[in-house]
Amino acid sequence: MKISIITIVYNRKHCIADCIQSVLDQTYHNIEHIIIDGGSTDGTQEVIEKYRDKIAFYISEKDEGVFDAYNKGIKNATGDVIGVLNSDDFFFEPETIQKIAEAFSFSGADLVYANGLFVDQEDLSRVKRIYPSKPFRRRYLSYGWIPLHTTIFVRKEVFEKNGFYHRGYTIASDYEISLRWFKNDDIKKFFLNEWVVKMRLGGLSTSARLQLRKSREDLRIIKLYHLNGLFTLACKIGRKIPQYLVPQTKEFIRFPSIRLPLSSKPQLEKK
């Protein structure tokens, strides 16, 4: 099973090498890394060029936003499974993609999702926010539940059958496509109860100044999928509160001591 990892980047000279090295450090070797650069001007391209022989596909050109860049990556992917690792992100451990591949093989799923962490931009061992998930129930969607997007891996045919990222949203298209998948009973889902990604806090969707725009787009999407309007949006926002509070306890301060929030046994989908 080949797994395609798509990284989109724009002016991230300070962290793109960490992202690339995270992919190279994986113990699972049937990986193709696809990097879509939006025409960086800060030296990011020069950093990427140092790894050029280890990157399956790389292009640097002006795009029409984050989700246009994602779509470029998907269209150039040749893997059986596609996942996203943004330029600020890195995998939790070298065995992460091995575990993802085993989850697909074990479950026969079309989509595998897991747990993620947000870390301090400077001190990468300091956990600032946790984003655990759980076995799927359709009713959860009305209460604002959705897995962290960078923990979701899907078979390429899911995109081919259900479409790509919607470019009509500037910041929340990941939420729209996630609802598209999770509301589709024909897509078999599998919850892998593992931490799989660490994200630097402060990216596009975590920037405070963009939260209002994101909430407006979220509400449009919630209405599109016939959920519970402002109630669903309020629940979605409210879910963030414990995600920030839990890491303040001593056992969560640094990620080597983190315990999984649920049983470590894999969980099959239940509707």
C-alpha positions as CSV (number, residue, x, y, z in Angstrom):
1,M,0.0,0.0,0.0
2,K,1.4,3.3,-1.1
3,I,0.6,6.3,1.1
4,S,0.7,9.8,-0.3
5,I,1.5,12.7,2.1
6,I,0.5,16.1,0.9
7,T,2.3,19.2,2.3
8,I,1.2,22.7,1.3
9,V,3.5,25.5,2.2
10,Y,4.0,29.3,1.8
11,N,6.9,31.2,3.4
12,R,7.7,28.6,6.1
13,K,11.5,28.6,5.9
14,H,11.7,28.1,9.7
15,C,9.8,24.9,9.9
16,I,9.5,23.1,6.5
17,A,12.6,21.0,7.1
18,D,11.0,19.6,10.3
19,C,8.0,18.6,8.3
20,I,10.0,16.9,5.5
21,Q,12.3,15.2,8.0
22,S,9.3,13.8,9.8
23,V,8.2,12.1,6.7
24,L,11.7,10.8,5.9
25,D,12.0,9.4,9.5
26,Q,9.0,7.1,9.1
27,T,9.7,3.4,9.4
28,Y,7.1,2.7,6.7
29,H,8.9,3.2,3.4
30,N,6.1,3.1,0.8
31,I,5.4,6.8,1.1
32,E,5.4,9.5,-1.5
33,H,5.8,13.0,-0.3
34,I,4.1,15.7,-2.4
35,I,4.9,19.4,-1.7
36,I,2.9,22.2,-3.1
37,D,4.5,25.6,-2.5
38,G,2.5,28.7,-3.2
39,G,5.5,30.7,-4.5
40,S,7.4,31.3,-1.3
41,T,9.8,34.3,-1.2
42,D,11.5,33.8,2.2
43,G,13.9,31.0,1.4
44,T,11.5,28.1,1.8
45,Q,12.1,26.9,-1.8
46,E,15.9,26.8,-1.1
47,V,15.3,24.5,2.0
48,I,13.0,22.2,0.0
49,E,15.6,21.9,-2.8
50,K,18.0,20.4,-0.4
51,Y,15.6,17.4,-0.1
52,R,14.5,17.4,-3.8
53,D,15.7,13.9,-4.5
54,K,13.6,12.5,-1.7
55,I,10.4,14.3,-2.7
56,A,8.1,12.5,-5.1
57,F,6.4,15.6,-6.5
58,Y,7.2,19.3,-5.9
59,I,5.9,22.4,-7.6
60,S,6.2,26.1,-6.6
61,E,3.7,28.5,-8.2
62,K,1.1,30.9,-7.2
63,D,-2.2,29.3,-6.3
64,E,-5.7,30.3,-5.4
65,G,-5.5,29.5,-1.7
66,V,-5.0,26.6,0.7
67,F,-7.6,24.3,-0.8
68,D,-6.6,24.9,-4.4
69,A,-3.1,23.8,-3.3
70,Y,-4.6,20.7,-1.6
71,N,-6.4,19.8,-4.8
72,K,-3.2,20.1,-6.8
73,G,-1.5,17.7,-4.5
74,I,-4.4,15.1,-4.6
75,K,-4.4,15.3,-8.4
76,N,-0.7,14.5,-8.5
77,A,-0.8,11.7,-5.9
78,T,-0.3,8.1,-7.0
79,G,-0.8,6.5,-3.6
80,D,-3.6,4.2,-2.5
81,V,-4.2,6.4,0.6
82,I,-3.8,10.2,1.0
83,G,-3.1,12.2,4.1
84,V,-2.2,15.8,4.8
85,L,0.8,17.0,6.7
86,N,1.0,20.8,6.6
87,S,4.3,22.7,6.8
88,D,3.9,23.5,10.5
89,D,3.2,19.9,11.3
90,F,5.1,16.7,12.0
91,F,4.2,13.1,12.8
92,F,4.0,12.1,16.4
93,E,6.5,9.3,16.0
94,P,8.5,7.3,13.3
95,E,5.9,4.5,13.5
96,T,2.9,6.7,12.7
97,I,2.4,5.8,9.0
98,Q,3.1,2.1,9.8
99,K,0.2,2.2,12.2
100,I,-2.0,4.0,9.6
101,A,-1.2,1.4,7.0
102,E,-1.9,-1.4,9.4
103,A,-5.2,0.2,10.3
104,F,-6.3,0.2,6.7
105,S,-5.2,-3.4,6.1
106,F,-6.9,-4.6,9.4
107,S,-10.2,-2.8,8.9
108,G,-10.7,-2.6,5.2
109,A,-11.8,0.9,5.8
110,D,-12.0,3.8,3.2
111,L,-11.1,6.3,5.9
112,V,-9.0,6.1,9.0
113,Y,-8.8,8.9,11.6
114,A,-7.0,9.3,14.9
115,N,-5.9,11.8,17.6
116,G,-3.8,14.9,17.3
117,L,-1.9,17.4,19.4
118,F,-1.0,21.1,19.2
119,V,2.4,22.1,20.5
120,D,4.1,25.4,21.3
121,Q,5.8,27.0,18.3
122,E,9.1,27.4,20.0
123,D,9.1,24.5,22.6
124,L,7.9,21.6,20.5
125,S,7.8,19.3,23.5
126,R,5.2,21.5,25.2
127,V,1.6,20.4,24.5
128,K,-0.7,23.4,24.3
129,R,-3.9,21.7,23.1
130,I,-5.1,18.1,22.7
131,Y,-7.6,17.0,20.0
132,P,-8.7,13.5,20.9
133,S,-11.3,11.7,18.9
134,K,-13.6,8.6,19.4
135,P,-15.5,5.9,17.6
136,F,-18.0,7.6,15.2
137,R,-21.7,8.0,15.8
138,R,-23.6,9.9,13.2
139,R,-25.5,11.9,15.9
140,Y,-22.2,13.4,17.1
141,L,-22.1,15.7,14.1
142,S,-25.0,17.7,15.3
143,Y,-23.0,18.4,18.5
144,G,-20.1,19.9,16.6
145,W,-17.9,16.8,16.7
146,I,-15.4,16.2,13.9
147,P,-12.0,14.6,13.9
148,L,-8.9,16.9,13.5
149,H,-8.5,17.1,9.8
150,T,-4.8,16.2,9.7
151,T,-5.5,12.9,11.5
152,I,-7.8,11.8,8.7
153,F,-6.4,9.5,5.9
154,V,-8.6,8.4,3.0
155,R,-8.3,6.2,0.1
156,K,-7.8,8.1,-3.2
157,E,-11.0,6.8,-4.6
158,V,-12.9,8.6,-1.9
159,F,-11.8,11.9,-3.5
160,E,-12.5,10.5,-7.0
161,K,-16.1,9.5,-6.0
162,N,-17.0,12.3,-3.7
163,G,-15.1,15.3,-5.0
164,F,-12.2,17.5,-3.9
165,Y,-11.9,20.4,-1.5
166,H,-14.5,23.1,-2.2
167,R,-12.7,26.3,-3.2
168,G,-15.7,28.4,-2.2
169,Y,-14.5,28.5,1.4
170,T,-11.3,30.3,2.3
171,I,-10.6,28.6,5.7
172,A,-13.2,25.9,6.5
173,S,-13.2,23.7,3.4
174,D,-11.6,21.0,5.5
175,Y,-14.7,21.0,7.8
176,E,-17.0,20.8,4.7
177,I,-15.2,17.8,3.2
178,S,-15.0,16.1,6.5
179,L,-18.8,16.4,6.9
180,R,-19.2,15.2,3.4
181,W,-17.3,12.0,4.3
182,F,-18.7,11.4,7.7
183,K,-22.3,11.9,6.6
184,N,-21.8,9.4,3.8
185,D,-22.7,5.9,5.0
186,D,-21.0,4.3,2.0
187,I,-17.6,5.4,3.3
188,K,-16.4,2.9,5.8
189,K,-14.6,4.6,8.7
190,F,-12.2,3.3,11.3
191,F,-11.0,5.0,14.5
192,L,-7.3,4.4,15.3
193,N,-6.8,5.4,18.9
194,E,-3.3,6.7,18.5
195,W,-1.7,10.2,18.6
196,V,-0.6,10.7,15.0
197,V,0.3,14.3,14.4
198,K,1.8,17.3,16.3
199,M,0.8,20.8,15.0
200,R,2.4,24.1,15.9
201,L,-0.3,26.2,17.5
202,G,-0.9,29.3,15.4
203,G,-1.6,28.0,11.9
204,L,-4.3,29.2,9.6
205,S,-7.2,27.7,11.4
206,T,-5.8,28.4,14.9
207,S,-5.1,32.1,14.4
208,A,-7.3,34.2,16.7
209,R,-7.9,36.9,14.1
210,L,-9.4,34.4,11.7
211,Q,-11.7,32.7,14.1
212,L,-14.7,35.0,13.2
213,R,-14.3,34.3,9.5
214,K,-14.0,30.6,10.2
215,S,-17.1,30.5,12.4
216,R,-19.1,32.2,9.6
217,E,-17.9,29.7,7.1
218,D,-18.6,26.8,9.6
219,L,-22.2,28.1,10.0
220,R,-22.7,28.1,6.3
221,I,-21.4,24.5,6.1
222,I,-23.5,23.4,9.1
223,K,-26.7,24.7,7.4
224,L,-25.6,23.1,4.1
225,Y,-25.5,19.7,5.8
226,H,-28.8,20.2,7.7
227,L,-27.3,20.1,11.2
228,N,-28.5,22.3,14.1
229,G,-27.4,25.7,13.1
230,L,-26.1,27.9,15.9
231,F,-26.4,25.1,18.4
232,T,-24.0,22.9,16.4
233,L,-21.6,25.9,15.9
234,A,-21.7,26.7,19.7
235,C,-21.0,23.0,20.5
236,K,-18.1,23.0,18.0
237,I,-16.5,26.1,19.5
238,G,-17.2,24.9,23.1
239,R,-15.4,21.6,22.4
240,K,-12.1,23.6,22.3
241,I,-12.3,24.6,25.9
242,P,-11.3,21.3,27.5
243,Q,-8.8,20.8,24.7
244,Y,-6.9,23.8,26.0
245,L,-7.5,23.1,29.7
246,V,-6.4,19.5,29.9
247,P,-2.8,20.1,28.8
248,Q,-2.4,22.4,31.9
249,T,-2.3,19.4,34.1
250,K,1.2,18.1,34.9
251,E,0.8,14.8,33.1
252,F,0.2,16.5,29.8
253,I,2.9,19.2,29.9
254,R,5.3,17.3,27.8
255,F,4.2,14.8,25.3
256,P,6.4,11.7,26.2
257,S,4.1,11.3,29.3
258,I,0.8,11.7,27.4
259,R,-1.7,8.9,27.9
260,L,-4.3,8.1,25.3
261,P,-7.7,9.4,26.2
262,L,-9.5,6.1,25.4
263,S,-8.7,2.4,25.3
264,S,-5.8,1.8,23.0
265,K,-7.8,-1.0,21.2
266,P,-8.7,-0.1,17.6
267,Q,-12.3,0.8,17.2
268,L,-14.5,-0.1,14.2
269,E,-17.2,2.3,13.0
270,K,-20.6,2.1,14.5
271,K,-23.5,4.1,13.0
